[in-house]
Each structure stands twice: as structure tokens, then as C-alpha cells.
Amino acid sequence: MDRVGEYREIIERILTAHARIPYSHGEIESKLIIDRDRNNFVLMVSGWDGKRRVHGCVVHVEIINNKIWIQRDGIENGITDELVAAGIPKEQIVLAFHAPNVRQHTGYAIA
């Protein structure tokens, strides 16, 4: 399997596990959206918490130029540790939610 294919499987496995975690309040449901052709992986939530509408992106990950770009990471402890634990080197992970001039201080890839 090529690197991108391996990354796809790892990202999908991690996000699927997060999508299965039920919310303890409200009528909120996780939705995992995967576009393998464009290498986009999105974990969203939608529903109602009492009278308040809940709808938004929890995590958005893309594979760009053979690197994993984390565009949004709303997981409590972050997805990066899980990616590294699954065998992905930090040099292959870009924390895209940080400004480019900050990324050099994160210990992860710059771009």
C-alpha cells in the first residue's frame, strides 16, 4: 500500500472511533464525511441540545502533497497524538490551524 493509502486508512480508523462516541446530553449525532478522491476527512456534529441548535465541524483533515494537514482539530485531546501513535511521523503532519510563522515552533511539519 502506498503512503497516501496508509494515511487514509489511519485517519478513517481514528475518526470512525471518535464518531462512535455518543454525546451524553441533547440529541446530537456525529457524522463522518469522507471524500477519498479528494483526500478530505470531516467529523461533524449536528442536532439539538435542548433549544440550542448544534451544527459544526469537529475535525477536518486533508492529505496534501503526501502530508496530513489538520485544518481543524476540535477533539478534546487533539488528533495529532493519535496519528503519531499510529505510526505517522511528526514531519508528515502539518498543523494548518496555526499560522505559517508559528508552525516552526510546533514540532510538526511547516508545510
JOVENBEL-V940169 format. One record per backbone hydrogen bond with DSSP energy under -1.0 kcal/mol. CO is the residue of the C=O (numbers start at 1). NH is the residue of the N-H. Records with the same first field share a line. If there is no record, write none. Layout:
CO->NH, NH
This chain:
2->6
3->7
4->8
5->9
6->10
7->11
8->12
9->13
10->14
11->15
12->16
13->17
14->18
15->19
16->20
18->21
27->48
29->46
31->44
33->42
35->40
39->63
40->35
41->61
42->33
43->58, 59
44->31
45->56
46->29
47->54
48->27
49->52
52->49
54->47
56->45
58->74
59->43
60->71, 72
61->41
62->69
64->67
67->64
68->94
69->62
72->60
75->78
79->83
80->84
81->85
82->86
83->88
84->87
89->92
90->93, 109
92->68
93->109
94->70, 96
95->98
99->102, 103
102->105
103->106
